[in-house]
Amino acid sequence: MAKLIISLIGVLFICYWIIRRPKGIRKVLELFSNVAFRITLSFCVLYALSYGAGYLGIWVPLNFASILIVALLGIPGVLLIVCLTGFNYFFP
């Protein structure tokens, strides 16, 4: 119980420290919105890729790890997922 209270105090202190600065909360919200946009866009790209590749009989993984890879790397991440999927499909 003591660890929980100490952790809660630490989290509240960090939140207070970020909010106290005038530009701090804006930067944090901008970072969260950027991350949410990237994750949403990568999900949509992988979903369309999975839907299109389904007609060819190829299964493209649509899980949180592949979404994060595409969100972090962008187009090279999509190419990486496609190459790994093709490698798994053609060399079982």
N, C-alpha and C positions, 0 to 999 in steps of 0.2 A: 504494500500500500504506500509505503514511503517513496519507493521509486516512482510510482505513478504521480504522486504529488510533486515531487522534484521535477519530473519531466514536464508536467503541466505548467509549473512555474517557469521553466525554461522556455517552453513554447510561447507562453504569454509574454515573456520578456522580449523575445525575438519579434513577435507581432507588434508590440508596443514600439520597439526600436525602429521597425520599418515604417509604421504609420506616423511616428513622430516627425520624421523628415518630410518636408513638403513634396519632394519629387519621388520619394520612396515607394509610396503606394501606387503611383502611376506606373513606375517601371515594373513593379511586380504584376500588376494587372495586365500590362502590355505583354510581359513574358508569358503569362498564363493564356492569354488569348492567342498568341502566336503558336504556342504548343498545341492548344486545342484545334486551331485551324489546320496545322500540319498533320495531326493525327486523323482528323476528319477527312482531309483531302487524300491522305494515303489509304484510308479505308475505302474511299470511293474508287480510287485507282485500282486497288487490288481486287475489289469486288467486280469491277468491270472486266478486269483481266481474267479473273476466275470464271466469270460468266461466259466470256468469249472463248476461253480455252476449253470450256466444258463441251463445246460442240466438237472439238477435236479429240476428246477423250483424255485430256490432260487435266490433272487436278493441281491447282495453284493454292498453296496454303493461305488461309485467311485467319491468322491468329495474332495475338498481341505482339509476339516477337517480330513477325514479318511486318506488321504495321509500324512498329518502332524503327525497324531497319529502314523502311521506306521514308518514314518521317525524318529521320536523321540524315540520311544520305541523299534523298531526292531521286533524281533520274538514275544515278548509278546504283541506288538501292533497288529500284525496279528491275534494272538489268541483272543485278545479282540474284534476285528472287527468281527471275525468268531462267537464268542460266542454271541455278540449282534445281529448279523444277524440271528443266529439260534434261539435265544430267541424271536426275532420279528416274525420269521417264524412259530415257533411251538406254541407260545402263543400270538395270535393276539389280 
